[in-house]
Amino acid sequence: ISSFQVYIIQVSVGNHQWTVKHRYSDFHDLHEKLVSEKKIDKNLLPPKKIIGKNSKSLVEKRQKELEVYLQTLLIKFPVTTPKVLSHFLHFHLYVS
């Protein structure tokens, strides 16, 4: 049986706040695109961990790390958010 963890991340931009749900692999795909297109630091994304990946403490720790990752990206692109990041964060649904 293959199982995977979905991370529920709180996003806030200005007065808007919402949640997005993504697997780690989604974050990895986003990161790969941003590294190649926007030259962001490839070490910014928390590393993939194999052992004990679904333990409650590891899931909570990684969720916080992924929140920090997204906050860092939003700070890095304060004016024009790359399209791939906007789509990942569902901006089209929440920010007008």
URGI-V419088 format. One record per residue. N is the residue number from 1. RES is the residue in three letters. SS is DSSP state (a for helix, b for strand, c for the rest). PSI is psi as a letter, one per 20 degrees, with the letter a starting at -180 (999 if undefined). NEAR is the number of other ideal C-beta (glycine too) atoms within 8 Angstrom. Layout:
# URGI-V419088
n=N res=RES ss=SS psi=PSI near=NEAR
n=N res=RES ss=SS psi=PSI near=NEAR
This chain:
# URGI-V419088
n=1 res=ILE ss=c psi=p near=2
n=2 res=SER ss=c psi=p near=3
n=3 res=SER ss=c psi=q near=5
n=4 res=PHE ss=c psi=q near=7
n=5 res=GLN ss=c psi=p near=10
n=6 res=VAL ss=b psi=p near=7
n=7 res=TYR ss=b psi=p near=13
n=8 res=ILE ss=b psi=o near=8
n=9 res=ILE ss=b psi=p near=12
n=10 res=GLN ss=b psi=p near=8
n=11 res=VAL ss=b psi=p near=10
n=12 res=SER ss=b psi=p near=6
n=13 res=VAL ss=b psi=o near=7
n=14 res=GLY ss=c psi=c near=5
n=15 res=ASN ss=c psi=i near=3
n=16 res=HIS ss=b psi=p near=8
n=17 res=GLN ss=b psi=p near=6
n=18 res=TRP ss=b psi=r near=9
n=19 res=THR ss=b psi=q near=7
n=20 res=VAL ss=b psi=q near=10
n=21 res=LYS ss=b psi=p near=7
n=22 res=HIS ss=b psi=q near=10
n=23 res=ARG ss=b psi=r near=9
n=24 res=TYR ss=a psi=h near=12
n=25 res=SER ss=a psi=h near=7
n=26 res=ASP ss=a psi=g near=9
n=27 res=PHE ss=a psi=g near=13
n=28 res=HIS ss=a psi=g near=10
n=29 res=ASP ss=a psi=g near=8
n=30 res=LEU ss=a psi=g near=11
n=31 res=HIS ss=a psi=g near=12
n=32 res=GLU ss=a psi=g near=8
n=33 res=LYS ss=a psi=g near=9
n=34 res=LEU ss=a psi=h near=13
n=35 res=VAL ss=a psi=g near=11
n=36 res=SER ss=a psi=h near=5
n=37 res=GLU ss=a psi=h near=8
n=38 res=LYS ss=a psi=j near=7
n=39 res=LYS ss=c psi=k near=4
n=40 res=ILE ss=c psi=r near=10
n=41 res=ASP ss=c psi=p near=5
n=42 res=LYS ss=c psi=i near=7
n=43 res=ASN ss=c psi=j near=4
n=44 res=LEU ss=c psi=h near=9
n=45 res=LEU ss=c psi=p near=9
n=46 res=PRO ss=c psi=q near=6
n=47 res=PRO ss=c psi=q near=4
n=48 res=LYS ss=c psi=p near=5
n=49 res=LYS ss=c psi=p near=8
n=50 res=ILE ss=c psi=g near=4
n=51 res=ILE ss=c psi=p near=4
n=52 res=GLY ss=c psi=k near=6
n=53 res=LYS ss=c psi=h near=8
n=54 res=ASN ss=c psi=j near=7
n=55 res=SER ss=c psi=q near=7
n=56 res=LYS ss=a psi=g near=5
n=57 res=SER ss=a psi=h near=6
n=58 res=LEU ss=a psi=g near=11
n=59 res=VAL ss=a psi=g near=11
n=60 res=GLU ss=a psi=g near=8
n=61 res=LYS ss=a psi=g near=8
n=62 res=ARG ss=a psi=h near=13
n=63 res=GLN ss=a psi=g near=11
n=64 res=LYS ss=a psi=g near=8
n=65 res=GLU ss=a psi=h near=9
n=66 res=LEU ss=a psi=h near=13
n=67 res=GLU ss=a psi=g near=10
n=68 res=VAL ss=a psi=g near=8
n=69 res=TYR ss=a psi=g near=12
n=70 res=LEU ss=a psi=g near=11
n=71 res=GLN ss=a psi=g near=8
n=72 res=THR ss=a psi=g near=9
n=73 res=LEU ss=a psi=g near=12
n=74 res=LEU ss=a psi=h near=10
n=75 res=ILE ss=a psi=h near=7
n=76 res=LYS ss=a psi=h near=7
n=77 res=PHE ss=c psi=m near=11
n=78 res=PRO ss=c psi=h near=5
n=79 res=VAL ss=c psi=g near=3
n=80 res=THR ss=c psi=o near=4
n=81 res=THR ss=c psi=p near=9
n=82 res=PRO ss=c psi=q near=10
n=83 res=LYS ss=a psi=g near=6
n=84 res=VAL ss=a psi=h near=10
n=85 res=LEU ss=a psi=g near=12
n=86 res=SER ss=a psi=g near=10
n=87 res=HIS ss=a psi=g near=9
n=88 res=PHE ss=a psi=h near=10
n=89 res=LEU ss=c psi=j near=10
n=90 res=HIS ss=c psi=k near=9
n=91 res=PHE ss=a psi=h near=10
n=92 res=HIS ss=a psi=h near=7
n=93 res=LEU ss=a psi=h near=5
n=94 res=TYR ss=a psi=h near=7
n=95 res=VAL ss=c psi=p near=7
n=96 res=SER ss=c psi=999 near=1
